[in-house]
Amino acid sequence: MDFDPQLQALYDRRAAEGARPLYEMTLAEARAADLAAVRAGAGTPEPVREVFDELIPGPAGALPVRVYRPRADRGSLPVLVYFFGGGWTLGSVETSDAICRGLANAAGCLTVAVGYRLAPENKFPAAVHDCFAGLRWAADNAVRLGGDPARIAVGGDSAGGNLAAATTLMARDTGGPAIRAQLLVYPNTDYFADTPSRREITDPLLFNDKSVQWYWDNYLTSSQEGDDPLVSPLRAPSHAGLPRALVITAEYDPLRDEGEQYARCLRDSGVEAECTRYPGVTHGFFAMAGTLDAGGRAVQQAAAFLRTAFDGSGATA
């Protein structure tokens, strides 16, 4: 593999340390290791004007959300509702802290991170329903928070990208909230994906094919659920009327091909969809802006996409 030089240094360090895959750890070990790795890769937290936590009503009890107000806080702000990654199994609002800070400032938006329930304790569709509840709460409370309910986007990385895509389907099919744009960073889009990238990325030092299956096995009760569009957005009967999209993929990522397939599917359905593959990097690079220049560039690209979507009419769900 022809890794980005910065990534190669990280890879060599992991190899020297004998790093274990998360799927070989206990759940508690994997959750702790994932958060530690995310924090190490993110670097020093970027200052924003304000950060505060709230508890909101969820389908099965209170859900935590974290709200970020950008440094340049002028007037009624557009709103980004963000879902963290972690294979529906790992993570919390802490996981996406650096991403949300960077996007809030660079896109000039109020950013709301939703702390959805995790698997395997809470199987599908718990996370989807929690994320949709977070989206509705953000829309209903936008004015109180200083946001503009007419300019809302959703986004997420990895499983968070899957959840963002699923919430756009729910919003379209249930009458809102209206969504200006969806930011999908190396998303899972098809449980049944049998793609070259899924077959080829097998290195145990990377997020690989076994990682993908481990997360799916934690999330779903049975493989039959893989046909549900809220599990596999690529399998939705129609993608017409969904919000404009930016899909970001990584060259050495087992999810690369299904993410790019989803962008093509959106375009074929008349949805404006941009897709960028970042060369030389792996799954997770978007959360590593503190150590990988490619991660910083991807965050800036995502912010530019959001600014354009917030300023224009765009497509809405």
Secondary structure, 3 states (H helix, E strand, C coil): CCCCHHHHHHHHHHHHHCCCCHHHCCHHHHHHHHHHHHHHHHCCCCCCCEEEEEEEEECCEEEEEEEEECCCCCCCEEEEEEECCCCCCCCCCCCCHHHHHHHHHHHCCEEEEECCCCCCCCCCCHHHHHHHHHHHHHHHHHHHHCEEEEEEEEEEECHHHHHHHHHHHHHHHHCCCCCCEEEEECCCCCCCCCCHHHHHCCCCCCCCHHHHHHHHHHHCCCHHHHHCCCCCHHHCCCCCCCCEEEEEEEEECCCHHHHHHHHHHHHHCCCCEEEEEEEEEECCHHHCCCCCHHHHHHHHHHHHHHHHHHHCCCCCC
